[in-house]
Amino acid sequence: MAGERSADAPAAEAEGAGTPQAARREERSDPELAVLLEALLFVSDGPVPERTLARVLESTPGRTGAALELLGVSLAGRGLRLQRGPEGAQLVTAPELSADVESFIGVEGRRRLSPAAMETLAIVAYRQPITRGQIERIRGVSSDAAIATLRARELVVEVGRAPGPGRPALFGVTQRFLEHFGIDSLRQLPPLPDEAASSDRADGAAEAPGPEPAGDAAAGASPLR
C-alpha cells in the first residue's frame, strides 16, 4: 500500500499545480508578499536567508527582494525595523527605542567598546576586507587587543586570506555589527570624506588584491559585504 501511495504522489503533485491555492501564490502582488514576509520574519528566531524566503514563498529571488524593500519602507517610523545582513533578513526593534526595550525586559545596556576598539571597528567597517597589518598602518599602533575584543564580541570575523607572504587573515564586520549599532545595512554608515575615501581605496587596491575563501575560519558569525 505504501508503494502505491508513492506511485500516486507525482500525479497528486501535478494536480495540485493547478489548484486555486497554487494560482493564488502566482498572483500575489509585491504588497501581499511584503505582508507575508513580515509574518514569517516575526515568528523567526533569527535571520532567514533570502533564498529560503523565496523558496517558502514559491517566488523568485528578485520578487522576494523587491517585497523586502517594500516591507522595509513600510516599517519606517514604527517600532520594528527590517534588517538585511549577510545571514539573511530579520525584524529588529527600532534602535531609538533600545533603552525602553532594555528597561522593559530587564537587561543591562550594551557594554561600551574602548576608543581603540571603536577606531579599529570603524576601519574594518569602511575598508573590509582588510588585514591586521593594514589596520595597524592606519592606526599607527598595535591592534592585537582591539581585534581580539571585536572578535570575542562577534563584531568582526575572518573572511579570508590575502595572497602573498604568510597569507595574512582578512577581516570584515558581521551581522551583529548591524545589531550593535542599530542600523539596517552598511549603506547607512556615514560617508567618508572624499579625500580619505580616495586615499583608502588607493591604499587598499595596492595592499589587498582580494580575499581567498576562509573555509572553516569564517563559520559562525558571517561577514558583511
C-alpha positions in Angstrom: 0.0 0.0 0.0 2.9 2.4 0.8 4.3 1.7 -2.6 1.0 2.6 -4.3 0.9 5.9 -2.4 4.4 6.7 -3.6 3.4 6.0 -7.2 0.4 8.2 -6.9 2.4 11.1 -5.4 3.7 12.7 -8.7 0.1 12.7 -10.1 -1.2 14.3 -7.0 1.5 17.0 -7.2 0.7 17.6 -10.8 -3.0 18.0 -9.9 -2.0 20.4 -7.1 -0.1 22.7 -9.5 -3.4 23.7 -11.0 -5.3 24.3 -7.7 -6.7 27.7 -6.7 -4.0 27.8 -3.9 -1.2 27.4 -6.5 -2.8 30.0 -8.8 -3.1 32.4 -5.8 0.6 32.1 -5.0 1.4 33.0 -8.5 -0.9 36.1 -8.4 0.4 37.6 -5.2 1.4 41.2 -5.6 4.5 42.7 -4.0 2.5 44.3 -1.2 0.9 40.9 -0.4 4.3 39.3 -0.4 5.6 42.0 1.9 2.8 41.3 4.4 3.5 37.6 4.3 7.2 38.2 4.7 6.5 40.4 7.8 4.6 37.5 9.3 7.3 34.9 8.5 10.1 37.1 9.9 8.1 37.9 13.0 7.9 34.2 14.0 11.5 33.5 13.1 14.1 33.4 15.9 16.9 34.8 13.9 18.0 35.9 10.4 16.5 34.0 7.5 18.4 33.7 4.2 16.6 35.5 1.4 16.9 32.4 -0.8 15.0 30.5 1.9 12.3 33.1 2.0 12.0 32.9 -1.8 11.6 29.2 -1.7 8.9 29.3 1.0 7.0 31.9 -0.9 7.5 30.0 -4.1 8.7 33.2 -5.6 11.8 34.4 -7.4 14.7 36.0 -5.5 14.1 39.2 -7.4 10.5 39.5 -6.4 11.3 38.5 -2.8 14.0 41.2 -2.7 11.5 43.8 -4.0 9.0 42.7 -1.4 11.6 43.0 1.3 12.4 46.5 0.1 8.7 47.4 0.3 8.5 45.9 3.8 11.5 48.0 5.0 9.9 51.2 3.7 6.6 50.3 5.4 8.3 49.8 8.7 10.0 53.2 8.7 8.9 55.2 11.8 7.5 52.2 13.6 8.7 50.1 16.5 10.2 47.4 14.3 12.8 47.6 11.5 13.8 45.2 8.7 17.5 44.3 8.9 19.1 42.7 5.9 22.6 41.3 6.6 24.9 38.5 5.5 23.0 35.9 7.4 19.6 36.9 6.0 16.7 39.2 6.8 15.2 39.7 10.3 12.9 42.0 12.2 14.6 44.0 15.0 13.4 46.7 17.4 14.0 50.3 16.4 17.3 51.5 17.7 15.9 54.7 19.2 13.7 52.6 21.4 16.6 50.4 22.7 16.7 52.0 26.2 12.9 51.5 26.7 13.1 47.9 25.4 16.1 47.0 27.6 14.3 48.5 30.6 11.1 46.6 29.9 12.9 43.2 29.6 15.3 43.9 32.4 18.6 43.7 30.7 21.7 45.8 31.0 22.6 48.3 28.3 25.3 47.3 25.8 28.8 47.3 27.1 30.7 50.1 25.7 33.7 49.5 23.4 37.0 51.2 24.2 38.2 54.0 21.9 40.8 51.7 20.4 38.2 49.0 19.7 35.8 51.6 18.2 38.6 53.0 16.0 39.6 49.6 14.8 36.0 48.6 14.1 35.4 51.7 12.1 38.5 50.9 10.0 37.2 47.4 9.3 33.7 48.5 8.5 34.9 51.0 5.9 37.8 49.1 4.5 36.8 45.5 4.6 38.3 43.1 3.7 41.4 44.3 5.5 44.4 42.7 7.1 45.7 43.3 10.6 48.9 44.9 9.1 46.8 47.4 7.1 44.8 48.3 10.3 48.0 48.9 12.2 49.5 51.1 9.5 46.3 53.3 9.6 46.2 53.5 13.4 50.0 53.6 13.9 49.8 51.2 16.9 49.4 47.5 17.5 45.8 46.4 17.1 46.0 42.8 18.5 44.0 43.6 21.7 41.3 45.6 19.8 40.9 42.9 17.2 40.7 40.2 19.8 37.9 42.2 21.6 36.0 42.7 18.4 36.2 39.0 17.5 35.1 38.0 21.0 32.1 40.3 20.7 31.4 38.8 17.3 31.5 42.2 15.6 34.4 41.2 13.4 35.2 37.9 11.8 37.9 36.5 9.5 36.6 36.5 5.9 39.5 35.0 4.0 43.3 35.1 3.4 45.2 37.7 1.4 47.6 36.4 -1.2 51.3 37.0 -0.5 53.9 36.1 2.1 52.3 34.5 5.1 48.8 34.8 3.6 47.5 37.2 6.4 44.0 37.0 7.6 41.4 39.4 6.1 38.7 40.8 8.4 35.2 42.1 7.9 32.2 43.1 10.1 29.3 40.8 10.9 25.5 41.0 11.1 25.9 41.5 14.9 27.7 44.8 13.9 24.4 46.0 12.4 22.5 44.9 15.5 25.0 46.5 17.9 24.8 49.9 16.2 21.1 49.7 15.3 21.4 50.1 11.5 19.7 48.1 8.8 22.7 47.8 6.4 26.2 49.2 5.8 24.6 51.7 3.4 23.5 53.6 6.5 27.1 54.3 7.6 28.0 57.9 7.2 30.2 58.5 4.1 33.9 59.1 4.4 35.3 62.5 3.3 36.2 62.3 -0.4 39.9 62.7 0.2 40.1 60.0 2.9 37.9 57.6 0.8 40.1 58.1 -2.3 43.3 57.5 -0.2 41.8 54.4 1.4 40.7 52.9 -1.9 44.2 53.5 -3.5 46.0 52.0 -0.5 43.6 49.1 -0.3 43.9 48.3 -4.0 47.7 48.2 -3.6 47.8 46.1 -0.5 44.8 43.8 -0.6 44.4 42.1 -4.1 41.4 40.2 -2.8 40.4 37.5 -0.4 40.5 33.8 -0.7 37.8 31.7 1.0 38.4 31.4 4.7 36.8 27.9 4.9 36.0 26.9 8.5 37.6 30.1 9.8 34.5 32.0 8.8 32.0 29.7 10.4 29.6 31.1 12.9 29.3 34.9 12.5 29.1 35.9 8.8 30.8 38.8 7.2 29.1 41.7 5.6 29.8 42.7 2.0 
